[in-house]
Amino acid sequence: MKPLTALSPFKILPLLIPAAFLITIGTLWLPGHPELLNNGYVDTFKTAFLGILLEALPFVLLGALLSSLLRVFVPDEMISRWIPRRPVPAILFGCLLGIIFPVCECGMIPLVRRLMHKGMPLYVAIVFILSGPILNPVVYGATLTAFRSHPELAYARMGLAFAVSALIGLVIYATIRKSPLRLSIPREGGEEHHGTTRGGRLVAVFVHTSDEFFEMGKYLIIGCLLTAGIQTFMNHGSLTAIGERPLGSYLFMMGLAFVLSLCSTSDAFVASTFLHSFPAGALLAFMVLGPMLDFKNSLMLLSLFKTRFALYLFFLIVSAVFTGSVLASLWL
């Protein structure tokens, strides 16, 4: 058993910020708007929260399970041997992993953390985090179904996701030298820690899966709570009016993608409802930014990487997606 240790302020910070936000709203704003406490708003909040949570939990569990299977059954040397040594082929390999492992963004963090401790370079891991939730057959089929009358948006989504992921991977390769991981977990061999019998390894898989699942789950629940509150109480009419401006439509849709925190298999259907109100480039920005950077997975990224690197990554994602979607709108 591990000894109990005091919680670091940096570990409890992600819990304190949303708690302070909810307490502030409850004490200062809600008393002046008693209509927001009626059963209709409460039901909407519960429906939104449970909808986002239930949609995301299977993918978090899948990511934790894949992470545990890698930890127990895949030797460190195998992962290192698969990854090309040169950056460009390695980045292409990272994008290809998204097709092989169709994991949503919610399940990416535990899987990528294990891959990095198995020997995956940082820049390849970032490419996989960004491209994996979009460049897979499930998301492509969902996008094509949502935009069956405009299939070019499905092609553009795949192309822009690939371009943004590869570009950011090259930037990370050129600019980052030290590991930005928060925790340094020693590399471990399956024979030494998990036993040689099949039963012992299966038990280890379940133990590691539960540990990964509950560690990532707390950040997911916080994100779902805040996202459900935003969906319940924001004024849709005023936000739509802002989005009708040329530049505002892109910023609005990117902001909406961040706060709604939808799964990458369902966000295309939400984007399709704005098809006649927003330009195609803004819809593309919504569908590419959301899986790469939304509220809940930004908390997960902050739990995996040091704050300075996470903020640097956020800046690269937003800049690349905005620029790429504006350029893609010239073709759409």
MIMILO-85158 format. One record per residue (C-alpha): residue number from 1; residue in three letters; x, y, z. Coordinates in Angstrom, 1 decimal. Layout:
BEGIN
<NUM ala <X Y Z>> ...
//
This chain:
BEGIN
<1 met <0.0 0.0 0.0>> <2 lys <1.2 3.5 -0.8>> <3 pro <1.4 5.9 2.1>> <4 leu <-1.1 8.7 2.3>> <5 thr <0.4 12.0 1.3>> <6 ala <-0.9 15.6 1.5>> <7 leu <-2.6 16.8 -1.7>> <8 ser <-0.5 19.3 -3.7>> <9 pro <-2.1 22.7 -4.4>> <10 phe <-1.6 22.0 -8.1>> <11 lys <-3.5 18.8 -7.9>> <12 ile <-6.5 20.3 -6.2>> <13 leu <-6.5 23.5 -8.3>> <14 pro <-8.6 22.0 -11.1>> <15 leu <-11.2 21.1 -8.4>> <16 leu <-11.2 24.5 -6.7>> <17 ile <-11.7 26.6 -9.8>> <18 pro <-15.0 25.1 -10.9>> <19 ala <-16.2 24.9 -7.3>> <20 ala <-15.5 28.6 -6.8>> <21 phe <-17.3 29.3 -10.1>> <22 leu <-20.4 27.4 -9.0>> <23 ile <-20.4 29.0 -5.5>> <24 thr <-20.1 32.5 -7.0>> <25 ile <-23.0 31.9 -9.4>> <26 gly <-25.1 30.4 -6.7>> <27 thr <-24.6 33.3 -4.2>> <28 leu <-24.4 36.4 -6.5>> <29 trp <-26.4 35.7 -9.7>> <30 leu <-29.1 33.1 -9.1>> <31 pro <-30.9 35.1 -6.3>> <32 gly <-31.6 37.8 -8.8>> <33 his <-32.9 35.2 -11.4>> <34 pro <-35.2 32.9 -9.4>> <35 glu <-36.8 31.7 -12.7>> <36 leu <-33.6 29.8 -13.4>> <37 leu <-34.3 27.5 -10.5>> <38 asn <-37.6 26.2 -11.9>> <39 asn <-38.0 22.6 -12.8>> <40 gly <-37.6 23.2 -16.5>> <41 tyr <-34.0 24.5 -16.1>> <42 val <-33.2 21.8 -13.6>> <43 asp <-34.4 19.1 -15.9>> <44 thr <-32.5 20.7 -18.8>> <45 phe <-29.3 20.7 -16.7>> <46 lys <-29.7 17.1 -15.6>> <47 thr <-30.4 16.0 -19.2>> <48 ala <-27.4 17.9 -20.6>> <49 phe <-25.0 16.6 -17.8>> <50 leu <-26.1 13.0 -18.1>> <51 gly <-26.1 13.1 -21.9>> <52 ile <-22.5 14.4 -22.1>> <53 leu <-21.3 12.1 -19.3>> <54 leu <-22.8 9.0 -20.6>> <55 glu <-21.6 9.8 -24.1>> <56 ala <-18.0 10.2 -23.0>> <57 leu <-17.6 7.6 -20.3>> <58 pro <-17.4 4.6 -22.6>> <59 phe <-14.6 6.2 -24.5>> <60 val <-12.7 7.0 -21.3>> <61 leu <-13.1 3.4 -20.3>> <62 leu <-12.0 2.2 -23.7>> <63 gly <-8.9 4.5 -23.5>> <64 ala <-8.1 3.2 -20.0>> <65 leu <-8.5 -0.4 -21.1>> <66 leu <-6.2 0.0 -24.1>> <67 ser <-3.7 1.8 -21.9>> <68 ser <-3.7 -1.1 -19.4>> <69 leu <-3.4 -3.7 -22.2>> <70 leu <-0.3 -1.8 -23.5>> <71 arg <1.2 -1.6 -20.0>> <72 val <0.8 -5.3 -19.3>> <73 phe <1.3 -7.1 -22.6>> <74 val <3.3 -4.8 -24.9>> <75 pro <7.1 -4.6 -24.2>> <76 asp <8.7 -1.2 -24.2>> <77 glu <11.1 -2.2 -26.9>> <78 met <8.2 -3.0 -29.3>> <79 ile <6.7 0.5 -29.2>> <80 ser <10.2 2.0 -29.7>> <81 arg <10.8 -0.3 -32.6>> <82 trp <7.5 0.6 -34.4>> <83 ile <8.1 4.4 -34.4>> <84 pro <10.3 5.7 -37.2>> <85 arg <13.4 7.6 -36.2>> <86 arg <12.9 10.5 -38.7>> <87 pro <10.3 13.2 -37.7>> <88 val <8.2 13.2 -40.9>> <89 pro <7.6 9.4 -41.1>> <90 ala <7.1 9.4 -37.3>> <91 ile <4.4 12.1 -37.6>> <92 leu <2.7 10.1 -40.4>> <93 phe <2.8 7.1 -38.1>> <94 gly <1.1 9.2 -35.4>> <95 cys <-1.7 10.1 -37.7>> <96 leu <-2.0 6.5 -38.8>> <97 leu <-2.5 5.4 -35.2>> <98 gly <-5.8 7.4 -35.2>> <99 ile <-7.1 5.1 -37.9>> <100 ile <-5.9 1.9 -36.1>> <101 phe <-7.2 3.0 -32.7>> <102 pro <-10.6 4.7 -33.1>> <103 val <-10.6 6.3 -29.6>> <104 cys <-12.5 9.4 -28.8>> <105 glu <-10.7 12.4 -27.3>> <106 cys <-12.0 11.5 -23.9>> <107 gly <-10.1 8.2 -23.9>> <108 met <-6.9 9.6 -25.5>> <109 ile <-5.1 10.9 -22.4>> <110 pro <-4.7 7.6 -20.4>> <111 leu <-3.7 5.8 -23.6>> <112 val <-1.2 8.4 -24.7>> <113 arg <0.4 8.6 -21.3>> <114 arg <1.0 4.9 -21.3>> <115 leu <2.4 5.1 -24.9>> <116 met <4.8 7.8 -23.9>> <117 his <6.1 5.8 -20.9>> <118 lys <6.5 2.9 -23.4>> <119 gly <8.9 5.0 -25.5>> <120 met <6.7 7.2 -27.8>> <121 pro <8.3 10.6 -28.5>> <122 leu <6.4 13.7 -27.3>> <123 tyr <5.8 15.1 -30.8>> <124 val <4.3 11.8 -32.0>> <125 ala <2.1 11.6 -28.9>> <126 ile <0.8 15.1 -29.6>> <127 val <0.0 14.2 -33.2>> <128 phe <-1.9 11.1 -32.0>> <129 ile <-3.8 13.1 -29.4>> <130 leu <-4.9 15.7 -32.0>> <131 ser <-5.5 13.5 -35.0>> <132 gly <-6.8 10.3 -33.4>> <133 pro <-10.3 11.5 -32.4>> <134 ile <-11.0 12.8 -35.9>> <135 leu <-9.0 10.6 -38.3>> <136 asn <-10.8 7.4 -37.7>> <137 pro <-13.5 5.5 -39.7>> <138 val <-16.2 6.0 -37.1>> <139 val <-15.9 9.8 -37.1>> <140 tyr <-15.6 10.0 -40.8>> <141 gly <-18.8 8.0 -41.3>> <142 ala <-20.7 10.1 -38.7>> <143 thr <-19.5 13.4 -40.5>> <144 leu <-20.5 12.0 -43.9>> <145 thr <-23.9 11.1 -42.6>> <146 ala <-24.5 14.5 -40.9>> <147 phe <-23.4 16.4 -44.1>> <148 arg <-24.7 13.9 -46.7>> <149 ser <-25.8 16.8 -48.9>> <150 his <-22.4 18.5 -48.5>> <151 pro <-19.8 15.7 -48.4>> <152 glu <-17.0 18.1 -49.1>> <153 leu <-17.2 19.2 -45.4>> <154 ala <-16.4 15.6 -44.4>> <155 tyr <-13.4 15.5 -46.7>> <156 ala <-12.3 19.0 -45.5>> <157 arg <-12.6 17.9 -41.9>> <158 met <-10.3 15.0 -42.4>> <159 gly <-7.8 17.0 -44.4>> <160 leu <-7.7 19.9 -42.0>> <161 ala <-7.3 17.7 -39.0>> <162 phe <-4.4 15.9 -40.7>> <163 ala <-2.7 19.2 -41.7>> <164 val <-3.1 20.8 -38.2>> <165 ser <-1.9 17.7 -36.4>> <166 ala <1.2 17.3 -38.6>> <167 leu <2.1 21.0 -38.4>> <168 ile <1.8 21.1 -34.6>> <169 gly <3.8 17.9 -34.4>> <170 leu <6.7 19.5 -36.4>> <171 val <6.6 22.6 -34.3>> <172 ile <6.7 20.6 -31.1>> <173 tyr <9.6 18.5 -32.5>> <174 ala <11.5 21.7 -33.4>> <175 thr <10.9 23.7 -30.2>> <176 ile <10.5 21.3 -27.2>> <177 arg <13.5 19.4 -25.8>> <178 lys <12.7 18.5 -22.2>> <179 ser <9.8 16.3 -21.2>> <180 pro <6.7 18.3 -20.2>> <181 leu <5.0 15.4 -18.3>> <182 arg <3.9 16.2 -14.8>> <183 leu <4.7 12.7 -13.5>> <184 ser <7.7 10.5 -14.2>> <185 ile <6.6 6.9 -14.0>> <186 pro <9.4 4.4 -14.2>> <187 arg <9.4 2.1 -17.2>> <188 glu <8.5 -1.4 -16.1>> <189 gly <8.5 -4.8 -17.6>> <190 gly <5.5 -7.1 -17.7>> <191 glu <7.4 -10.1 -16.3>> <192 glu <8.7 -8.2 -13.3>> <193 his <5.5 -6.4 -12.2>> <194 his <2.6 -8.4 -13.5>> <195 gly <3.7 -12.0 -13.3>> <196 thr <3.9 -14.6 -16.0>> <197 thr <0.6 -16.3 -15.7>> <198 arg <-2.4 -15.4 -17.8>> <199 gly <-4.6 -14.9 -14.7>> <200 gly <-2.1 -12.6 -13.0>> <201 arg <-1.8 -10.4 -16.1>> <202 leu <-5.6 -10.2 -16.5>> <203 val <-5.9 -9.1 -12.9>> <204 ala <-3.2 -6.5 -13.5>> <205 val <-5.2 -5.2 -16.6>> <206 phe <-8.4 -4.7 -14.5>> <207 val <-6.4 -3.0 -11.7>> <208 his <-4.6 -0.6 -14.0>> <209 thr <-7.8 0.1 -15.9>> <210 ser <-9.7 1.1 -12.8>> <211 asp <-6.9 3.4 -11.7>> <212 glu <-6.7 5.1 -15.1>> <213 phe <-10.5 5.4 -15.3>> <214 phe <-11.0 7.0 -12.0>> <215 glu <-8.0 9.4 -12.4>> <216 met <-9.4 10.7 -15.7>> <217 gly <-13.0 10.5 -14.6>> <218 lys <-12.8 13.3 -12.0>> <219 tyr <-11.7 15.8 -14.7>> <220 leu <-14.4 14.5 -17.0>> <221 ile <-17.1 15.0 -14.4>> <222 ile <-16.0 18.6 -13.7>> <223 gly <-16.0 19.4 -17.4>> <224 cys <-19.5 17.9 -17.8>> <225 leu <-20.9 19.9 -14.9>> <226 leu <-19.7 23.2 -16.2>> <227 thr <-20.6 22.4 -19.8>> <228 ala <-24.1 21.4 -18.8>> <229 gly <-24.5 24.7 -16.9>> <230 ile <-23.4 26.7 -20.0>> <231 gln <-25.8 24.8 -22.3>> <232 thr <-28.6 25.4 -19.8>> <233 phe <-28.3 29.1 -19.0>> <234 met <-26.6 30.7 -22.0>> <235 asn <-28.7 33.0 -24.2>> <236 his <-28.8 31.3 -27.6>> <237 gly <-30.3 34.3 -29.4>> <238 ser <-27.7 36.8 -28.5>> <239 leu <-24.8 34.4 -29.3>> <240 thr <-26.3 33.6 -32.7>> <241 ala <-26.4 37.4 -33.5>> <242 ile <-22.7 37.7 -32.6>> <243 gly <-22.0 34.7 -34.8>> <244 glu <-23.5 36.3 -37.9>> <245 arg <-20.5 38.7 -38.2>> <246 pro <-17.8 37.4 -40.6>> <247 leu <-15.0 37.0 -38.1>> <248 gly <-17.4 36.5 -35.2>> <249 ser <-18.8 33.4 -36.8>> <250 tyr <-15.4 31.6 -36.6>> <251 leu <-14.8 32.7 -33.0>> <252 phe <-18.3 31.9 -32.0>> <253 met <-18.2 28.3 -33.4>> <254 met <-14.7 27.7 -32.0>> <255 gly <-15.9 28.9 -28.6>> <256 leu <-19.0 26.8 -28.8>> <257 ala <-16.9 23.8 -29.6>> <258 phe <-14.8 24.4 -26.5>> <259 val <-17.7 24.9 -24.1>> <260 leu <-20.1 22.2 -25.4>> <261 ser <-17.4 19.5 -25.2>> <262 leu <-19.2 17.1 -27.5>> <263 cys <-17.9 13.8 -28.5>> <264 ser <-16.2 13.7 -31.9>> <265 thr <-18.7 11.1 -33.1>> <266 ser <-21.6 13.4 -32.5>> <267 asp <-20.4 17.0 -33.0>> <268 ala <-21.0 16.9 -36.8>> <269 phe <-24.7 16.5 -36.2>> <270 val <-24.7 19.6 -34.0>> <271 ala <-22.6 21.5 -36.6>> <272 ser <-25.1 20.5 -39.3>> <273 thr <-27.9 22.5 -37.6>> <274 phe <-25.9 25.7 -38.3>> <275 leu <-25.4 24.9 -41.9>> <276 his <-27.7 27.7 -43.2>> <277 ser <-26.6 30.2 -40.6>> <278 phe <-22.8 30.1 -40.6>> <279 pro <-20.2 29.8 -43.3>> <280 ala <-18.7 26.4 -44.1>> <281 gly <-15.3 27.5 -42.7>> <282 ala <-16.8 28.2 -39.3>> <283 leu <-18.5 24.8 -39.2>> <284 leu <-15.2 23.2 -40.1>> <285 ala <-13.5 25.1 -37.3>> <286 phe <-16.1 23.8 -34.9>> <287 met <-15.6 20.2 -36.0>> <288 val <-11.8 20.3 -35.9>> <289 leu <-11.2 22.3 -32.7>> <290 gly <-13.7 20.5 -30.5>> <291 pro <-12.0 17.1 -30.6>> <292 met <-8.6 18.7 -30.3>> <293 leu <-9.4 21.2 -27.5>> <294 asp <-12.6 21.4 -25.5>> <295 phe <-13.2 22.1 -21.8>> <296 lys <-13.0 18.6 -20.4>> <297 asn <-10.0 17.4 -22.4>> <298 ser <-8.2 20.7 -21.6>> <299 leu <-8.4 19.7 -17.9>> <300 met <-7.1 16.2 -18.8>> <301 leu <-4.2 17.7 -20.8>> <302 leu <-3.4 20.0 -17.8>> <303 ser <-3.3 16.9 -15.6>> <304 leu <-0.9 15.2 -18.0>> <305 phe <1.4 18.0 -19.0>> <306 lys <3.0 20.9 -17.1>> <307 thr <1.0 24.1 -17.3>> <308 arg <3.4 26.1 -19.4>> <309 phe <3.6 23.4 -22.1>> <310 ala <-0.2 22.9 -22.0>> <311 leu <-0.9 26.6 -22.6>> <312 tyr <1.7 26.6 -25.4>> <313 leu <-0.1 23.6 -27.0>> <314 phe <-3.5 25.3 -26.6>> <315 phe <-2.2 28.4 -28.4>> <316 leu <-0.8 26.3 -31.3>> <317 ile <-4.1 24.4 -31.7>> <318 val <-6.3 27.5 -31.7>> <319 ser <-4.0 29.4 -34.1>> <320 ala <-3.6 26.5 -36.5>> <321 val <-7.3 25.6 -36.6>> <322 phe <-8.4 29.2 -37.1>> <323 thr <-6.0 29.9 -39.9>> <324 gly <-6.6 26.5 -41.6>> <325 ser <-10.4 26.9 -41.5>> <326 val <-10.3 30.4 -42.9>> <327 leu <-8.0 29.1 -45.8>> <328 ala <-10.2 26.1 -46.3>> <329 ser <-13.3 28.3 -46.6>> <330 leu <-11.8 29.6 -49.9>> <331 trp <-12.2 26.1 -51.3>> <332 leu <-15.5 25.1 -49.7>> 
//
